[in-house]
Amino acid sequence: MMRFTAALVGALSIQAASGSDVNGTWKYARSLDPLQVMDSPKPPANPYLQIVDNGVWVNENCSGKANKERFNYSEAFQLLLRNGFNEAKLKDFLKGQASFDLGPKAVYFKSDVGSPKCGDDYKRLLVQDDTLLVPVGGVVLRVYRRTGAGQGNSNPPSTIADGHRFSQLPYDTLGFYKLCAANITGQSGKPSATTKCAPVYYPYVADSESKNRLAQLIGSNNYEKRGAQMAQDYAPPFANKLHPVYTVLPLMKDVTVVHVEDLEPQNGEREVMSGVFLSIKDGKVVDQVNATCVMNENYICMAGETRQYQLQPTGKFKHF
């Protein structure tokens, strides 16, 4: 069975998120202040957090690991308890304000992600179905909802991406490398498709023997000609007997965007090509972005707060 097919079968076997599943993309919805001590609780600096295999990613300065632990109300909500907000009272409050059941279905995680290294606190996480609570400072509760941004349209148009699972937006290239690369290369270093990065990332490996049209297009693309850094010994990959790792973003109408990474072992014989975004329309590569950035839900490539490129309906990337 070819790599592409194996990845697809594995991806399709993943079930819907369970009550204890903290992995996925979470989008900030609102802040709650049970003690009503703040006029307007401050939202997080970044509205998203993504979790893969319990690895938490907010941005390059804010990441770490979350571990499931037994829930202890007096430890998790000590300040609320001191102010007369016991577990029963908080349970009623959360049920009414956030549709969150602080009961047996709620799963508790502790992490090493928080101030001062990232300016926000994600040291405690409570998840129940599609709601995530992040207690901040012992007073404020930030509410996140599981987002379906990575699933694409329920009935997408037929494109070269047929048969692929979409990775989720926002797509952080550094987050992909930090949370997923080790699952692709393994101990041997040779890339292989995996479902261990789901549901945030669904990585595939293009093989020259594959009959898949998208894999063939990615493996035959001349990345150096389109400006990729350190691609002289890489492009086109199939001609150099290499295997590009790629992920497919949700479609923008009939435009397919893929992120391509060089995760092949080089053994000092060549430099590693930097990752790129390819836009594809009508079965052809239209444009290429050679940047480490975050592709947000509006298909704008962001470097921090700076807009770098935006995908156009033509498949071209507009440079700001």
Secondary structure, 3 states (H helix, E strand, C coil): CCHHHHHHHHHHCCCCCCCCCCCEEEEEEEEECCCCCCCCCCCCCCCEEEEECCEEEEECCEEEEEEEECCCHHHHCHHHHHCCCCHHHHHHHHHHHHCCCCCCCCEEEEECCCCCCCCCCCCEEEEECCEEEEEECCCEEEEEEECCHHHCCCCCCCCCCCCCCECCCCEEHHHHHHHHHHHHHCCCCCCCCCCCCCCCCCCEECCCCCCCHHHHHHHHCCCCCCCCCCCCCCCCCHHHCCCCEEEECCCECCEEEEEEECCCCCCCCCCCCCCEEEEEECCEEEEEECCCCEECCCCEEEECCEEEEEECCCCCEEEC
